[in-house]
């Protein structure tokens, strides 16, 4: 059986998630600027600060970007919920934009914390592989899923021309990555950002980041209060096994899956909806009154187009739902007979 992981990795998703957004070849010289134009430095989201962490739990460097988004209309609460976002090399720019737009209607003011990788002066191809490899290190729950590891190794050969998976790149370090957030990032935020409400936190992840999000909910549910998992990559049957031992928890969960598949898939391929559907059915039948969860298929989205729509829907679902929209009268929509 070919799993979703095959598509996620072999289709080059790691390139999109791993490489710096504006990487240039080493030694590249910017073109001269015309008269009246001066450089203002890197483009930045407003109210953003970036920090570099040398993690003692992971043993690797990270960038942690903290973005505050205030609702455009008062009042603004003194304490703000905190949304943690792995895969920050891509999602740190996307999530704050979505939150800002949502704050005009339904989302509260909040602080978004993106965790991304520091690639130093690596060439773009080298940075792309490092991002690919570190996601497989930081977001996978175990190191003993031979089929998944073999597929990751095969994808590395196809995408990056590697002969074999490097011996110094382990799998299954999700718990160490969680410890980095719990023991290093959260205490830092408590000290430096007094407005950060660390009693009201959310975790948002897509693909392998969605796998990490589900793993945290199932094994350390008190780490966060709200969870948004989009197209979680299967990692064997680990999530189903972890669900078996989960008791009642006080949390909100949103799982969103894409409905459009890449062309040319062989017979027997399990769609994301099928893969996550069994887990959803279990959530609906278990006696866990403290867990409020919703499951949604996005029929027009692919794996890579899912995040914008899924993040907005997910954040709406796990925070207080928006008030009902007032429908336009028929004459305003052109639906009159």
N, C-alpha and C positions, 0 to 999 in steps of 0.2 A: 504494500500500500504506500502510495506517495503522499507524504504529509504536507501541510501548509508550509512547514519549515523549508522544504525544498524550493517552493516558489519564492518565499521571502528572501532566501539567501542566494540561490542561483540566478534569480532575476536581477541581482545587482542592488538590492535594497541597502546593503551595507555601504555601498558607495554614497548613497544619498544621506545616510545617517552618520557616516563615519568621517567624511572629509570636511575640512573647514569650509564655510560657506563662500569665502572669497579668496581661496588659495591661489597664489600666483607662483610661477616657476621661480626657483631660487635665483636671485640676482636680477630679477626683472626690474626695469626702470620705468616708473610712471611717465606717461607722455607729458610734455610741458603744458602748463595751464595757460589759457588765453588771458589777455588783459582784463582786469576787473574781477577775476576769480582766484580765490585763495583756498588752500586746503583747510578744512575745519576738523580734521581728525576722523577717526572711524565713526560710521553711522551708529547711533545709539538710541535705544528706546528711552523715553523720558523716565526720570526717577529710577535709574538703574545704577547698580554698583557691582563690579566684578571682583572676585577674590580668588586667589590661587591657594589650594590646600595640598600639602604633601600628606596624604592620608596614612596614618599609622595602621589602620585596619586593613586597607587594601594594598598598601605598599606602592602606590602609584599616585601621580599628581592629577588633580582635577581643577577645573574652574567652577566656581559657584557664583551664579549671577542672580542677584536679588532685585526684583522689579516690583514696585508698589503701584497698584492701580486703584485710584479713588473714583467712586461714582461721581458723575459730573454735577449731581444735585445733592445738597446737604439733606440730612446730617450724615456725617461720616463717623463711624464708630471709633472709639479710642483703641480698641483691640481688633485686629483684622485676622481672618482665617488665613492659613498658609497652605499653598498648593505646591507640592514638590513634583518636579518633572525630570525623570531620567531622559536620556537621549537629548540633552540640552543643546548639542551642536546644531540641531534643527528646530526642536520644539521650544527652545527658550525665546525665539522670536515669534513663533506662531501662537503659543498659548497666551502671552500678554495681549496680543492684538485681539484675540477672540474674547478674552475677559473684558477688555476695554469696550468692545462693541456690545457685549452682553450686559455691561453695567448700565447702559442707557435704559434697559428694560427690566431685567430680572436678576442679574447676578450682583452679589454684594461687592463692596470694596474688598480687596484681598492683596496678599503678597505672594508673588510667584517666585519660586526658587528653582532655577534650572541648574542641573548638574551636567557638566560637559567635560570633554577630554582636552588636555593640554598636549598638542602634538609638537610643540616647540618649533624648530626650523625644518621639520620633515618635509620632503618633497610630497606633492599631492598624492601620488600613488602609494607612497609609504604611509602617509597619514590615513589614507582610505583603508589600507589593510589594518593599521593599528586600531582604528575605530571599529572595524569589523570584528577583530579579535577580542578587543576589550569588552564589547557588548556580549559576546559569547562567554566571556569570563564572568562579567559582573551580573548578568541577568539570568543565568541558567542555574536551576536549583541543585542539580547533581552532576557528577562527572562519570556516570556509569551507563549512559544511554548510548549504546554502541551504534545504533542506526543513525541517530541524530548527529553524533560526532563524526561518523563517516561521511554524512552528507555535508556537514560544515567543512570538512577537509577537502572533499571533492569540489565544492564551490570555491574554496580558496585557490585550488589549482586552476580552475577555469577563469576566475576573475583576476587573479593576481599572478598567475604563472608559477605558483609555488609547487615544489615537488612533494612536500609533505608538511603536515601541520607542525609548527615549531614546538619543541619539547618544553620551552619555558612559557607557553601560553596555556594555562590550565582551563578547564571547564568547571562549572558548578560552584562559583564563588558568590552566589547571590546573598548568602547570609553575611559575608564580609562586607559587601556593598551596603547592605541594610545597616550594619553596625557603623559604617562610616557616616551614614545619615543620622542615626540615632545618637551616637556617642561623640561625633565631631561637629556636624553641621547644625543640629538642633541646639546644642549648648552655645555655639557661636551666635546663632540668631537670638537666643534668649538674652545674651549679654549686649549685643550691638544694636538690636532692633526691638526696643521696648513695645512697639505696637504689634509685634508678631504674637498672635495667640496660638501657642503651641499646644493648647488643649483643644484646638479645632483645626485639624490638618487634613489634607487630601493628598492622594498619590495618583498621578495620571501617567499611563504608559501605553505605548503602541508597539505591536509586533513583539519582539523580544522584550521590550519594556512593558508590554501588556502581560507577558508571561511572568515577569518579575512582580508586577502589581498583584496578579492573582496569587502567586506564591506567598507574598507577604500577608495578604488577607487570610490565606488558609493556614499559615503556620505562625504568624505573629500579628493577629488581628488588632491588638491594642496599639500597634505602632501608629496607625492613622485612624481617622474617623470616617473618611469618605474615600472611595476607590473608583477610578474610571479606567477600565481595561478595554482597549480597542484591538481587535484581531490578535488576541494572545497567541503567540507561536506555540504549537504543541512541543512538549519535551517528553517524549514517550507517554506514559500514562501517569506521570508524576502528579499532575493536578487532581486527577480522579482519586489517586491514592491519598493525597493530602486531604481531600474533601471528606473522606471516610472518617477521619479522626477529629474533624472540626465540631466543636460544641456550639452552643448559642453564643453569638457575639453581638455587640452593639455597634453597628456600622451600616453605612449605605454603600451599595455597589451598583455600578452601571457597567454592563458588558455590551459593546457594540461590535458588530461584524459586518464585513463587506459582502455585497451580493453579486458583484461582477467578477468573474474568474478570467485569468489569462487564457488566450486561445491555445488550442492544441493539447489540452490535458488528456491523459489516457483514461480509458474506462476504469472505474473503481476509485477514482480520486474522491476523497472526502472533502466537501466544501467547508469553509469556515463555519457556516451555520450548523452543519452536521457535527463538526468536531466540538464546538462549544455547546451545541444543543443538549447533549447528554448532561453536561455539567449544569446547565440551566434547569433541566428537569429535576435534577437532584435538589437544587436550591429551592425549587417550588414545592417539593414534597417533604422536605425535612422539617422538623419541628424546631425552628430557630426564630422565635418571634422578634428577637432584637435585630435581625438582619433584614434590612429593607433593600430589595434588589430588583433591578429591571434588566431586561434583555431585549435588544433591538437589532434587527437586520436592516442595513441600508442598501436597498436593492439597486441603486444606481451608482454605487461607489465601488471602486477597486481597492485593493489593499493599500496602495499608495495615496489614493485620493480620500480615503476615509477620515484622516485626522481632523481636517477643519470642521466638517459637519459633526463628526463623532465627539470631538472635544466640547463643542457648544452644547450638544444634546446631553452629554454626560455630566457636565458641570451643572446644567439646569436640573438634571435628575437628582444629583446627590446633595445640592443645596436646596433651599426652600423653592418649591416650584413657582413659576411665574403666575401672575393673575391671569384669568381667562382673557383672551383677546376679544375685542368687540368686532364682530364681522362687519364688513362693508355692506351697505344696502345693495340689493341686486342691480339697481340702475347705475351704481358706481362701477360695477365690474363688467358691464356689458352683457349680463345674463338675462336681461328682461326679454320677454317674448317679442 
